[in-house]
Amino acid sequence: MHLEATPARTLPAQDMEAMDAAEQRAQRLTWSVGAVVGTVLLLLLCLLCSRALF
């Protein structure tokens, strides 16, 4: 007995412009969160170094 697979159905069209815009927003959010985290870490490092020196 041989079974034959059904043909693959067609995928819906993709909105490439919307995908690019969403990717840019996600990248901007990632960079913003990274900048905030980096600033907080730098402030904590300065605080710890100042406590060690004085």
PDB file of N, CA, C and O in Angstrom:
ATOM      1  N   MET A   1       0.850  -1.164   0.000  1.00  0.00           N
ATOM      2  CA  MET A   1       0.000   0.000   0.000  1.00  0.00           C
ATOM      3  C   MET A   1       0.904   1.238   0.000  1.00  0.00           C
ATOM      4  O   MET A   1       1.807   1.352   0.829  1.00  0.00           O
ATOM      5  N   HIS A   2       0.662   2.142  -0.912  1.00  0.00           N
ATOM      6  CA  HIS A   2       1.435   3.375  -1.027  1.00  0.00           C
ATOM      7  C   HIS A   2       0.511   4.555  -0.749  1.00  0.00           C
ATOM      8  O   HIS A   2      -0.539   4.708  -1.373  1.00  0.00           O
ATOM      9  N   LEU A   3       0.922   5.368   0.187  1.00  0.00           N
ATOM     10  CA  LEU A   3       0.145   6.562   0.488  1.00  0.00           C
ATOM     11  C   LEU A   3       0.816   7.766  -0.152  1.00  0.00           C
ATOM     12  O   LEU A   3       2.040   7.902  -0.128  1.00  0.00           O
ATOM     13  N   GLU A   4       0.011   8.618  -0.713  1.00  0.00           N
ATOM     14  CA  GLU A   4       0.549   9.803  -1.357  1.00  0.00           C
ATOM     15  C   GLU A   4       0.189  11.024  -0.514  1.00  0.00           C
ATOM     16  O   GLU A   4      -0.964  11.210  -0.125  1.00  0.00           O
ATOM     17  N   ALA A   5       1.188  11.842  -0.243  1.00  0.00           N
ATOM     18  CA  ALA A   5       0.951  13.024   0.580  1.00  0.00           C
ATOM     19  C   ALA A   5       0.145  14.050  -0.203  1.00  0.00           C
ATOM     20  O   ALA A   5       0.244  14.156  -1.425  1.00  0.00           O
ATOM     21  N   THR A   6      -0.644  14.789   0.535  1.00  0.00           N
ATOM     22  CA  THR A   6      -1.412  15.853  -0.119  1.00  0.00           C
ATOM     23  C   THR A   6      -0.463  16.988  -0.484  1.00  0.00           C
ATOM     24  O   THR A   6       0.525  17.201   0.218  1.00  0.00           O
ATOM     25  N   PRO A   7      -0.728  17.707  -1.541  1.00  0.00           N
ATOM     26  CA  PRO A   7       0.163  18.804  -1.924  1.00  0.00           C
ATOM     27  C   PRO A   7       0.148  19.910  -0.879  1.00  0.00           C
ATOM     28  O   PRO A   7      -0.859  20.141  -0.210  1.00  0.00           O
ATOM     29  N   ALA A   8       1.274  20.583  -0.753  1.00  0.00           N
ATOM     30  CA  ALA A   8       1.388  21.660   0.233  1.00  0.00           C
ATOM     31  C   ALA A   8       0.489  22.816  -0.181  1.00  0.00           C
ATOM     32  O   ALA A   8       0.348  23.117  -1.366  1.00  0.00           O
ATOM     33  N   ARG A   9      -0.108  23.450   0.800  1.00  0.00           N
ATOM     34  CA  ARG A   9      -0.969  24.587   0.492  1.00  0.00           C
ATOM     35  C   ARG A   9      -0.113  25.839   0.344  1.00  0.00           C
ATOM     36  O   ARG A   9       1.014  25.883   0.835  1.00  0.00           O
ATOM     37  N   THR A  10      -0.626  26.821  -0.309  1.00  0.00           N
ATOM     38  CA  THR A  10       0.131  28.057  -0.534  1.00  0.00           C
ATOM     39  C   THR A  10       0.078  28.917   0.725  1.00  0.00           C
ATOM     40  O   THR A  10      -0.946  28.995   1.402  1.00  0.00           O
ATOM     41  N   LEU A  11       1.190  29.552   1.016  1.00  0.00           N
ATOM     42  CA  LEU A  11       1.277  30.416   2.184  1.00  0.00           C
ATOM     43  C   LEU A  11       0.741  31.798   1.845  1.00  0.00           C
ATOM     44  O   LEU A  11       0.805  32.225   0.692  1.00  0.00           O
ATOM     45  N   PRO A  12       0.210  32.500   2.845  1.00  0.00           N
ATOM     46  CA  PRO A  12      -0.264  33.859   2.566  1.00  0.00           C
ATOM     47  C   PRO A  12       0.912  34.789   2.264  1.00  0.00           C
ATOM     48  O   PRO A  12       2.040  34.547   2.693  1.00  0.00           O
ATOM     49  N   ALA A  13       0.629  35.838   1.532  1.00  0.00           N
ATOM     50  CA  ALA A  13       1.674  36.803   1.190  1.00  0.00           C
ATOM     51  C   ALA A  13       2.146  37.529   2.442  1.00  0.00           C
ATOM     52  O   ALA A  13       1.381  37.728   3.386  1.00  0.00           O
ATOM     53  N   GLN A  14       3.410  37.918   2.437  1.00  0.00           N
ATOM     54  CA  GLN A  14       3.976  38.613   3.592  1.00  0.00           C
ATOM     55  C   GLN A  14       4.148  40.092   3.249  1.00  0.00           C
ATOM     56  O   GLN A  14       4.511  40.450   2.128  1.00  0.00           O
ATOM     57  N   ASP A  15       3.882  40.931   4.231  1.00  0.00           N
ATOM     58  CA  ASP A  15       4.054  42.366   4.058  1.00  0.00           C
ATOM     59  C   ASP A  15       5.475  42.715   4.497  1.00  0.00           C
ATOM     60  O   ASP A  15       5.732  42.931   5.682  1.00  0.00           O
ATOM     61  N   MET A  16       6.382  42.767   3.544  1.00  0.00           N
ATOM     62  CA  MET A  16       7.790  42.975   3.860  1.00  0.00           C
ATOM     63  C   MET A  16       8.042  44.347   4.477  1.00  0.00           C
ATOM     64  O   MET A  16       8.899  44.476   5.351  1.00  0.00           O
ATOM     65  N   GLU A  17       7.319  45.366   4.044  1.00  0.00           N
ATOM     66  CA  GLU A  17       7.514  46.708   4.596  1.00  0.00           C
ATOM     67  C   GLU A  17       7.118  46.749   6.068  1.00  0.00           C
ATOM     68  O   GLU A  17       7.801  47.370   6.882  1.00  0.00           O
ATOM     69  N   ALA A  18       6.024  46.093   6.406  1.00  0.00           N
ATOM     70  CA  ALA A  18       5.596  46.049   7.806  1.00  0.00           C
ATOM     71  C   ALA A  18       6.586  45.243   8.643  1.00  0.00           C
ATOM     72  O   ALA A  18       6.863  45.590   9.791  1.00  0.00           O
ATOM     73  N   MET A  19       7.111  44.176   8.068  1.00  0.00           N
ATOM     74  CA  MET A  19       8.100  43.377   8.797  1.00  0.00           C
ATOM     75  C   MET A  19       9.376  44.181   9.038  1.00  0.00           C
ATOM     76  O   MET A  19       9.956  44.107  10.121  1.00  0.00           O
ATOM     77  N   ASP A  20       9.818  44.947   8.042  1.00  0.00           N
ATOM     78  CA  ASP A  20      11.003  45.789   8.211  1.00  0.00           C
ATOM     79  C   ASP A  20      10.784  46.850   9.274  1.00  0.00           C
ATOM     80  O   ASP A  20      11.676  47.121  10.079  1.00  0.00           O
ATOM     81  N   ALA A  21       9.591  47.459   9.282  1.00  0.00           N
ATOM     82  CA  ALA A  21       9.286  48.485  10.276  1.00  0.00           C
ATOM     83  C   ALA A  21       9.264  47.883  11.681  1.00  0.00           C
ATOM     84  O   ALA A  21       9.773  48.487  12.625  1.00  0.00           O
ATOM     85  N   ALA A  22       8.680  46.702  11.818  1.00  0.00           N
ATOM     86  CA  ALA A  22       8.639  46.044  13.128  1.00  0.00           C
ATOM     87  C   ALA A  22      10.043  45.671  13.587  1.00  0.00           C
ATOM     88  O   ALA A  22      10.361  45.784  14.771  1.00  0.00           O
ATOM     89  N   GLU A  23      10.874  45.233  12.665  1.00  0.00           N
ATOM     90  CA  GLU A  23      12.248  44.880  13.015  1.00  0.00           C
ATOM     91  C   GLU A  23      13.034  46.115  13.468  1.00  0.00           C
ATOM     92  O   GLU A  23      13.824  46.039  14.409  1.00  0.00           O
ATOM     93  N   GLN A  24      12.819  47.240  12.804  1.00  0.00           N
ATOM     94  CA  GLN A  24      13.495  48.475  13.200  1.00  0.00           C
ATOM     95  C   GLN A  24      13.042  48.933  14.588  1.00  0.00           C
ATOM     96  O   GLN A  24      13.853  49.392  15.392  1.00  0.00           O
ATOM     97  N   ARG A  25      11.741  48.805  14.862  1.00  0.00           N
ATOM     98  CA  ARG A  25      11.244  49.170  16.204  1.00  0.00           C
ATOM     99  C   ARG A  25      11.841  48.266  17.267  1.00  0.00           C
ATOM    100  O   ARG A  25      12.221  48.731  18.342  1.00  0.00           O
ATOM    101  N   ALA A  26      11.925  46.971  16.970  1.00  0.00           N
ATOM    102  CA  ALA A  26      12.504  46.026  17.928  1.00  0.00           C
ATOM    103  C   ALA A  26      13.982  46.318  18.157  1.00  0.00           C
ATOM    104  O   ALA A  26      14.464  46.225  19.286  1.00  0.00           O
ATOM    105  N   GLN A  27      14.702  46.669  17.098  1.00  0.00           N
ATOM    106  CA  GLN A  27      16.122  46.985  17.245  1.00  0.00           C
ATOM    107  C   GLN A  27      16.300  48.258  18.062  1.00  0.00           C
ATOM    108  O   GLN A  27      17.203  48.334  18.895  1.00  0.00           O
ATOM    109  N   ARG A  28      15.457  49.251  17.837  1.00  0.00           N
ATOM    110  CA  ARG A  28      15.537  50.499  18.600  1.00  0.00           C
ATOM    111  C   ARG A  28      15.255  50.238  20.086  1.00  0.00           C
ATOM    112  O   ARG A  28      15.913  50.806  20.957  1.00  0.00           O
ATOM    113  N   LEU A  29      14.279  49.379  20.364  1.00  0.00           N
ATOM    114  CA  LEU A  29      13.972  49.035  21.753  1.00  0.00           C
ATOM    115  C   LEU A  29      15.144  48.306  22.399  1.00  0.00           C
ATOM    116  O   LEU A  29      15.489  48.576  23.549  1.00  0.00           O
ATOM    117  N   THR A  30      15.755  47.383  21.662  1.00  0.00           N
ATOM    118  CA  THR A  30      16.892  46.630  22.187  1.00  0.00           C
ATOM    119  C   THR A  30      18.050  47.558  22.526  1.00  0.00           C
ATOM    120  O   THR A  30      18.653  47.444  23.593  1.00  0.00           O
ATOM    121  N   TRP A  31      18.359  48.484  21.608  1.00  0.00           N
ATOM    122  CA  TRP A  31      19.450  49.432  21.859  1.00  0.00           C
ATOM    123  C   TRP A  31      19.120  50.348  23.028  1.00  0.00           C
ATOM    124  O   TRP A  31      20.011  50.687  23.807  1.00  0.00           O
ATOM    125  N   SER A  32      17.866  50.755  23.169  1.00  0.00           N
ATOM    126  CA  SER A  32      17.473  51.634  24.284  1.00  0.00           C
ATOM    127  C   SER A  32      17.616  50.918  25.619  1.00  0.00           C
ATOM    128  O   SER A  32      18.148  51.477  26.578  1.00  0.00           O
ATOM    129  N   VAL A  33      17.140  49.684  25.676  1.00  0.00           N
ATOM    130  CA  VAL A  33      17.266  48.917  26.921  1.00  0.00           C
ATOM    131  C   VAL A  33      18.736  48.693  27.250  1.00  0.00           C
ATOM    132  O   VAL A  33      19.129  48.790  28.412  1.00  0.00           O
ATOM    133  N   GLY A  34      19.544  48.398  26.255  1.00  0.00           N
ATOM    134  CA  GLY A  34      20.977  48.201  26.486  1.00  0.00           C
ATOM    135  C   GLY A  34      21.650  49.464  26.991  1.00  0.00           C
ATOM    136  O   GLY A  34      22.522  49.400  27.858  1.00  0.00           O
ATOM    137  N   ALA A  35      21.249  50.625  26.452  1.00  0.00           N
ATOM    138  CA  ALA A  35      21.834  51.887  26.908  1.00  0.00           C
ATOM    139  C   ALA A  35      21.449  52.178  28.353  1.00  0.00           C
ATOM    140  O   ALA A  35      22.280  52.643  29.133  1.00  0.00           O
ATOM    141  N   VAL A  36      20.206  51.910  28.713  1.00  0.00           N
ATOM    142  CA  VAL A  36      19.765  52.141  30.095  1.00  0.00           C
ATOM    143  C   VAL A  36      20.509  51.210  31.047  1.00  0.00           C
ATOM    144  O   VAL A  36      20.979  51.641  32.099  1.00  0.00           O
ATOM    145  N   VAL A  37      20.614  49.943  30.682  1.00  0.00           N
ATOM    146  CA  VAL A  37      21.323  48.976  31.535  1.00  0.00           C
ATOM    147  C   VAL A  37      22.794  49.357  31.657  1.00  0.00           C
ATOM    148  O   VAL A  37      23.364  49.285  32.746  1.00  0.00           O
ATOM    149  N   GLY A  38      23.408  49.761  30.555  1.00  0.00           N
ATOM    150  CA  GLY A  38      24.810  50.176  30.601  1.00  0.00           C
ATOM    151  C   GLY A  38      25.013  51.388  31.499  1.00  0.00           C
ATOM    152  O   GLY A  38      25.991  51.456  32.243  1.00  0.00           O
ATOM    153  N   THR A  39      24.087  52.352  31.432  1.00  0.00           N
ATOM    154  CA  THR A  39      24.184  53.534  32.284  1.00  0.00           C
ATOM    155  C   THR A  39      24.056  53.172  33.756  1.00  0.00           C
ATOM    156  O   THR A  39      24.813  53.667  34.591  1.00  0.00           O
ATOM    157  N   VAL A  40      23.108  52.316  34.068  1.00  0.00           N
ATOM    158  CA  VAL A  40      22.923  51.892  35.465  1.00  0.00           C
ATOM    159  C   VAL A  40      24.164  51.160  35.961  1.00  0.00           C
ATOM    160  O   VAL A  40      24.609  51.398  37.084  1.00  0.00           O
ATOM    161  N   LEU A  41      24.724  50.281  35.151  1.00  0.00           N
ATOM    162  CA  LEU A  41      25.928  49.554  35.563  1.00  0.00           C
ATOM    163  C   LEU A  41      27.117  50.492  35.751  1.00  0.00           C
ATOM    164  O   LEU A  41      27.912  50.317  36.674  1.00  0.00           O
ATOM    165  N   LEU A  42      27.234  51.479  34.879  1.00  0.00           N
ATOM    166  CA  LEU A  42      28.318  52.449  35.019  1.00  0.00           C
ATOM    167  C   LEU A  42      28.165  53.258  36.303  1.00  0.00           C
ATOM    168  O   LEU A  42      29.147  53.517  36.999  1.00  0.00           O
ATOM    169  N   LEU A  43      26.942  53.654  36.614  1.00  0.00           N
ATOM    170  CA  LEU A  43      26.706  54.387  37.861  1.00  0.00           C
ATOM    171  C   LEU A  43      27.016  53.519  39.090  1.00  0.00           C
ATOM    172  O   LEU A  43      27.599  53.997  40.063  1.00  0.00           O
ATOM    173  N   LEU A  44      26.625  52.263  39.035  1.00  0.00           N
ATOM    174  CA  LEU A  44      26.934  51.363  40.153  1.00  0.00           C
ATOM    175  C   LEU A  44      28.439  51.156  40.297  1.00  0.00           C
ATOM    176  O   LEU A  44      28.956  51.109  41.413  1.00  0.00           O
ATOM    177  N   LEU A  45      29.133  51.033  39.187  1.00  0.00           N
ATOM    178  CA  LEU A  45      30.586  50.877  39.239  1.00  0.00           C
ATOM    179  C   LEU A  45      31.237  52.119  39.846  1.00  0.00           C
ATOM    180  O   LEU A  45      32.142  52.002  40.671  1.00  0.00           O
ATOM    181  N   CYS A  46      30.785  53.297  39.445  1.00  0.00           N
ATOM    182  CA  CYS A  46      31.334  54.536  40.009  1.00  0.00           C
ATOM    183  C   CYS A  46      31.034  54.627  41.505  1.00  0.00           C
ATOM    184  O   CYS A  46      31.884  55.060  42.283  1.00  0.00           O
ATOM    185  N   LEU A  47      29.841  54.226  41.904  1.00  0.00           N
ATOM    186  CA  LEU A  47      29.477  54.249  43.323  1.00  0.00           C
ATOM    187  C   LEU A  47      30.356  53.298  44.125  1.00  0.00           C
ATOM    188  O   LEU A  47      30.842  53.658  45.197  1.00  0.00           O
ATOM    189  N   LEU A  48      30.560  52.106  43.622  1.00  0.00           N
ATOM    190  CA  LEU A  48      31.386  51.134  44.341  1.00  0.00           C
ATOM    191  C   LEU A  48      32.841  51.583  44.408  1.00  0.00           C
ATOM    192  O   LEU A  48      33.494  51.405  45.436  1.00  0.00           O
ATOM    193  N   CYS A  49      33.356  52.161  43.329  1.00  0.00           N
ATOM    194  CA  CYS A  49      34.749  52.633  43.344  1.00  0.00           C
ATOM    195  C   CYS A  49      34.919  53.816  44.299  1.00  0.00           C
ATOM    196  O   CYS A  49      35.936  53.916  44.985  1.00  0.00           O
ATOM    197  N   SER A  50      33.941  54.699  44.345  1.00  0.00           N
ATOM    198  CA  SER A  50      34.054  55.849  45.242  1.00  0.00           C
ATOM    199  C   SER A  50      33.999  55.413  46.711  1.00  0.00           C
ATOM    200  O   SER A  50      34.657  56.003  47.568  1.00  0.00           O
ATOM    201  N   ARG A  51      33.209  54.375  46.987  1.00  0.00           N
ATOM    202  CA  ARG A  51      33.146  53.867  48.366  1.00  0.00           C
ATOM    203  C   ARG A  51      34.454  53.182  48.740  1.00  0.00           C
ATOM    204  O   ARG A  51      34.877  53.236  49.894  1.00  0.00           O
ATOM    205  N   ALA A  52      35.090  52.542  47.773  1.00  0.00           N
ATOM    206  CA  ALA A  52      36.353  51.858  48.050  1.00  0.00           C
ATOM    207  C   ALA A  52      37.485  52.850  48.275  1.00  0.00           C
ATOM    208  O   ALA A  52      38.401  52.577  49.050  1.00  0.00           O
ATOM    209  N   LEU A  53      37.433  54.006  47.601  1.00  0.00           N
ATOM    210  CA  LEU A  53      38.499  54.991  47.721  1.00  0.00           C
ATOM    211  C   LEU A  53      38.347  55.870  48.962  1.00  0.00           C
ATOM    212  O   LEU A  53      39.347  56.295  49.541  1.00  0.00           O
ATOM    213  N   PHE A  54      37.123  56.145  49.373  1.00  0.00           N
ATOM    214  CA  PHE A  54      36.904  57.055  50.499  1.00  0.00           C
ATOM    215  C   PHE A  54      36.355  56.389  51.710  1.00  0.00           C
ATOM    216  O   PHE A  54      36.126  57.046  52.726  1.00  0.00           O
TER     217      PHE A  54
END
